[in-house]
Amino acid sequence: MASRVVATSLAAVTKRTTAVALSKSEELVCKNIMCAKLGEACVCRLLRVLQRAPQVTELRLDGNNLNTLPDLEDVLPDLELIDLRHNAFTEVPDFLHRMPKLKEVLLDGNPVADAAPR
């Protein structure tokens, strides 16, 4: 069994990372002046970082005021848990329904009307 490698910042994510914990992270506030979400919660940097960490099984993004996520189906094929609590999701991201290894989706504290896929 592989050991658990947890990253608590985007800079700490490596190809060996198995869990990413970015609860209430300032790193998810966009600083790109070319982005429409400048100064707001944005996942553009997150996607680029996760692309180099395909072994991630746990992704914790709670409390970041996120309302969207990029499609992570091909980026994190082994994802088992995603924590999206206390964000601004109004619907469950579609790709979550297509992730066969995903066992737990945490959505408490979001305005989402639909139930989680699992």
Buried (B, 14 or more C-beta within 10 A) or exposed (E): EEEEBEBBEBEEBEEEBBBBBBEEBEBBBBEEEEEEBEEBBBBEBBBEBBBEBBBBBBBBBBBBEBBBBBEBBEBBBBBBBBBBBBBBBEEBBEBBEEBEEBEEBBBEBBEBEEEBBE
